[in-house]
Amino acid sequence: VSTQSTGGKRQSGFGRKRNCNSSTATFAMGPEVIKARIADANKHKEEGNAYFKAGNIGKAVTAYHMGLMHVKGLGSSAPGMPSGVGGDISEEAQTELATITNILHLNIAACLLKNEPPKTERVIELCNKVLDKDTKNTKALFRRAQAFRLSGFPEKAEKDLNEALKYEPENVGLKNELKMVHYTIAQQEKKQAKEFAGMFDRLTEYKVKHGIYEKEEAEAKRKAEEKERKRLAAMDPAERARLEVQKEIDREIELDKQRERERKEKEEKEKKEREEKEEKERSQTKKVERVEVLE
């Protein structure tokens, strides 16, 4: 530690004020350093993939997070500096950076979907980060759709999957997930219909028990008659008189029809009674004949 004398007192180098700002204090990162950081992130991605395939989800998440730490901040700029932390970052490196960052986010999302219960909110957040920069990322749409379905929003999942299928219409994974979403929607609709039917049955039972249906019918009839009276009152007198005559004619026609129905019913009844009586008489005659033969 360096020291200097000030009026007989020795002052430590740590005690002196240093005038520096963030732009001068930031270490410039050259292309090779940036390339190495991206390579390290890819190495952690592969490590995480191995853990994921082995079923060690916890270690896979840790590896993916380590990968993100290596590229964190590479795409941003320090105050007064060009893109990258204190240095230039090429277009090729920007593309590689975006690719590995998206992959790591989506791989973490895949791990979180395997949690019990799945961490769907965090999965949706991670997928949103990817889709904010790449709206056509089918894997992000797929992962978010899975999270929506598992969290009880199958309609949102269906929307994401239909969007993803625009870009990959032959993707089997997307199609299978869409089938699961449609099944979930159907089950929800069935459950809602059952609940609604139960509510309707209970309402009907209540209305019958308390005589509400009779009251409702009487009230509906009263309103209809009141409406008709108002309509007639507003009508031209001549037209109203014509309408009254027509109503009387209609009533007579209806009465005639009713009398005709009653007449036919009476004839049918009398005919049936005659046939039954004749059948009974024939039966009695045959019985007598059999008795005479036996004697």
C-alpha positions in Angstrom: 0.0 0.0 0.0 1.5 3.3 -1.0 1.8 6.2 1.6 2.7 9.9 1.4 3.7 12.5 4.1 1.3 15.4 4.7 2.5 17.8 7.5 4.1 15.0 9.5 1.1 12.6 9.0 1.3 9.6 6.8 -1.8 9.0 4.7 -2.8 5.6 3.3 -3.5 5.4 -0.4 -7.0 3.9 0.6 -7.8 7.1 2.5 -7.3 9.4 -0.5 -10.3 10.3 -2.6 -10.3 9.0 -6.1 -12.1 10.9 -8.9 -13.4 8.4 -11.2 -16.7 7.7 -13.0 -18.3 4.5 -14.3 -17.1 5.0 -17.9 -13.4 5.3 -16.9 -13.7 2.6 -14.2 -15.2 0.0 -16.6 -12.8 -2.4 -18.1 -13.0 -2.6 -21.8 -14.0 -6.0 -23.2 -12.3 -7.0 -26.4 -13.9 -9.3 -29.0 -11.9 -12.3 -27.7 -13.2 -11.8 -24.1 -16.8 -11.5 -25.4 -16.3 -14.6 -27.5 -14.9 -16.5 -24.5 -17.9 -15.5 -22.3 -20.4 -16.7 -24.9 -18.4 -20.0 -25.2 -18.6 -20.4 -21.4 -22.3 -19.8 -21.5 -22.7 -22.5 -24.2 -20.5 -24.9 -22.1 -22.9 -24.4 -19.1 -25.9 -24.9 -21.5 -24.5 -28.3 -22.5 -23.8 -29.2 -18.9 -27.4 -28.3 -18.0 -28.7 -30.3 -20.9 -26.9 -33.4 -19.6 -28.3 -32.9 -16.2 -31.8 -32.4 -17.6 -31.6 -35.6 -19.6 -30.5 -37.5 -16.5 -33.5 -36.1 -14.6 -31.5 -33.9 -12.3 -33.6 -30.8 -12.8 -32.1 -28.8 -9.9 -28.5 -29.1 -11.2 -29.8 -28.3 -14.7 -31.3 -25.1 -13.6 -28.1 -24.1 -11.7 -26.1 -24.8 -14.9 -28.4 -22.7 -17.0 -28.3 -19.8 -14.5 -24.4 -20.0 -14.5 -24.5 -19.7 -18.3 -26.7 -16.6 -18.0 -24.2 -15.0 -15.6 -21.5 -15.3 -18.2 -23.4 -13.3 -20.8 -25.2 -10.9 -18.4 -24.7 -7.3 -19.5 -22.8 -8.1 -22.7 -25.5 -6.6 -24.8 -25.8 -3.3 -22.8 -23.6 -0.2 -22.8 -21.8 1.5 -20.0 -22.4 5.3 -19.9 -20.5 7.0 -22.6 -19.3 3.7 -24.1 -20.4 1.8 -27.3 -22.4 -1.4 -27.1 -21.1 -4.1 -24.8 -19.6 -3.6 -21.4 -17.0 -0.9 -22.1 -16.3 -2.0 -25.6 -17.5 -2.9 -29.1 -19.5 -6.1 -29.8 -19.8 -7.3 -33.3 -23.0 -8.0 -35.1 -22.1 -11.7 -35.2 -21.5 -11.7 -31.4 -24.8 -9.9 -30.9 -26.6 -12.7 -32.8 -24.8 -15.4 -30.8 -25.5 -13.6 -27.6 -29.2 -13.3 -28.3 -29.4 -17.0 -29.3 -27.7 -18.4 -26.2 -29.6 -16.0 -23.9 -33.0 -17.2 -25.4 -32.0 -20.8 -25.2 -31.0 -20.5 -21.6 -34.2 -18.8 -20.7 -36.3 -21.4 -22.4 -34.3 -24.3 -21.0 -34.9 -22.9 -17.5 -38.6 -22.6 -18.4 -38.6 -26.3 -19.4 -37.1 -27.2 -16.0 -39.7 -25.1 -14.1 -42.5 -26.9 -15.9 -41.3 -30.1 -14.4 -41.6 -28.8 -10.9 -44.3 -30.1 -8.6 -46.3 -27.9 -8.9 -45.0 -26.3 -12.0 -43.8 -22.7 -11.6 -46.0 -21.4 -14.4 -45.8 -17.7 -13.5 -42.0 -17.7 -13.8 -42.2 -19.8 -17.0 -44.5 -17.2 -18.5 -42.1 -14.4 -17.4 -39.1 -16.1 -19.1 -41.0 -16.8 -22.3 -42.1 -13.2 -22.4 -38.5 -12.1 -22.2 -37.8 -14.1 -25.3 -40.9 -13.1 -27.2 -40.3 -9.4 -26.5 -37.2 -9.7 -28.8 -38.3 -12.6 -31.0 -42.1 -12.6 -31.6 -41.9 -15.7 -33.8 -40.0 -17.9 -31.4 -42.1 -21.1 -31.6 -40.4 -22.7 -28.6 -41.2 -19.7 -26.4 -44.8 -19.8 -27.6 -44.9 -23.5 -27.0 -43.5 -23.2 -23.4 -45.8 -20.3 -22.6 -48.8 -22.3 -23.9 -47.9 -25.2 -21.6 -47.8 -22.8 -18.7 -51.1 -21.2 -19.6 -52.8 -24.7 -19.9 -51.4 -25.9 -16.5 -52.4 -22.6 -14.8 -56.0 -22.9 -16.0 -56.0 -20.6 -19.1 -56.4 -23.0 -22.0 -57.9 -20.3 -24.3 -54.6 -18.3 -24.0 -52.6 -21.5 -24.6 -54.7 -22.2 -27.8 -53.9 -18.7 -29.1 -50.1 -19.2 -28.6 -50.2 -22.6 -30.2 -52.1 -21.4 -33.2 -49.6 -18.6 -33.6 -46.7 -21.0 -33.4 -48.3 -23.3 -36.0 -48.3 -20.5 -38.5 -44.5 -20.7 -38.5 -44.1 -24.5 -38.0 -47.3 -26.1 -39.3 -45.9 -29.6 -39.3 -44.5 -29.5 -35.7 -45.9 -32.6 -34.0 -45.2 -31.3 -30.5 -47.3 -28.2 -31.1 -50.1 -30.3 -32.6 -50.1 -32.7 -29.6 -50.1 -29.8 -27.1 -53.1 -28.2 -29.0 -55.0 -31.5 -28.7 -54.4 -31.4 -24.9 -55.6 -27.8 -24.8 -58.7 -28.7 -26.7 -59.4 -31.6 -24.3 -58.9 -29.2 -21.4 -61.3 -26.7 -22.8 -63.9 -29.4 -23.5 -63.6 -30.7 -19.9 -64.0 -27.1 -18.5 -67.1 -26.6 -20.7 -68.6 -29.9 -19.5 -67.9 -29.0 -15.9 -69.4 -25.5 -16.3 -72.5 -27.0 -18.1 -72.9 -29.5 -15.2 -72.6 -26.7 -12.6 -75.1 -24.5 -14.5 -77.5 -27.4 -14.9 -77.3 -28.0 -11.1 -78.0 -24.3 -10.5 -81.0 -24.3 -12.9 -82.4 -27.5 -11.3 -82.2 -25.9 -7.8 -83.8 -22.7 -9.1 -86.6 -24.7 -10.7 -87.2 -26.7 -7.5 -87.3 -23.5 -5.5 -89.8 -21.8 -7.8 -92.1 -24.8 -7.8 -91.9 -25.2 -4.1 -92.8 -21.5 -3.5 -95.3 -21.2 -6.3 -93.2 -18.7 -8.1 -93.8 -20.2 -11.5 -97.6 -19.6 -11.2 -96.9 -16.0 -10.1 -94.6 -15.5 -13.0 -97.1 -16.9 -15.5 -99.9 -14.7 -14.1 -97.6 -11.6 -14.2 -96.6 -12.4 -17.8 -100.2 -12.8 -18.8 -101.2 -9.5 -17.1 -98.4 -7.7 -18.8 -99.4 -9.1 -22.2 -103.0 -8.0 -21.7 -101.9 -4.6 -20.6 -99.7 -4.2 -23.6 -102.6 -5.3 -25.9 -104.9 -2.8 -24.3 -102.4 0.0 -24.8 -102.0 -1.1 -28.4 -105.7 -1.0 -29.0 -106.1 2.3 -27.3 -103.6 3.9 -29.6 -105.2 2.4 -32.7 -107.6 4.2 -35.2 -111.3 3.6 -34.0 -112.3 2.1 -37.4 -109.3 -0.3 -37.4 -110.0 -1.2 -33.7 -113.6 -2.0 -34.6 -112.5 -4.1 -37.5 -110.0 -5.9 -35.3 -112.7 -6.6 -32.7 -114.9 -8.2 -35.3 -112.1 -10.3 -36.6 -111.3 -11.5 -33.1 -115.0 -12.5 -32.6 -114.9 -14.4 -35.9 -111.6 -16.1 -34.8 -113.3 -17.1 -31.5 -116.3 -18.6 -33.3 -114.0 -20.5 -35.6 -112.0 -21.8 -32.6 -115.3 -22.8 -30.9 -116.5 -24.7 -34.0 -113.2 -26.5 -34.1 -113.5 -27.4 -30.5 -117.1 -28.6 -30.9 -116.0 -30.7 -33.9 -113.2 -32.3 -31.8 -115.6 -33.1 -29.0 -118.1 -34.6 -31.5 -115.5 -36.9 -33.0 -114.2 -37.9 -29.6 -117.8 -38.7 -28.5 -118.4 -40.8 -31.7 -115.1 -42.7 -31.2 -116.1 -43.4 -27.6 -119.6 -44.6 -28.6 -118.1 -46.8 -31.3 -115.6 -48.3 -29.0 -118.4 -49.0 -26.4 -120.6 -50.7 -29.1 -117.7 -52.9 -30.3 -116.9 -53.9 -26.7 -120.6 -54.7 -26.1 -120.8 -56.8 -29.3 -117.6 -58.6 -28.5 -119.0 -59.4 -25.0 -122.3 -60.8 -26.4 -120.4 -63.0 -28.9 -118.3 -64.4 -26.1 -121.5 -65.2 -24.1 -123.0 -66.9 -27.1 -120.0 -69.1 -27.6 -119.9 -70.0 -24.0 -123.5 -71.2 -24.0 -122.8 -73.3 -27.2 -119.9 -75.0 -25.5 -122.0 -75.8 -22.4 -124.8 -77.3 -24.6 -122.2 -79.5 -26.4 -120.8 -80.7 -23.1 -124.2 -81.7 -21.8 
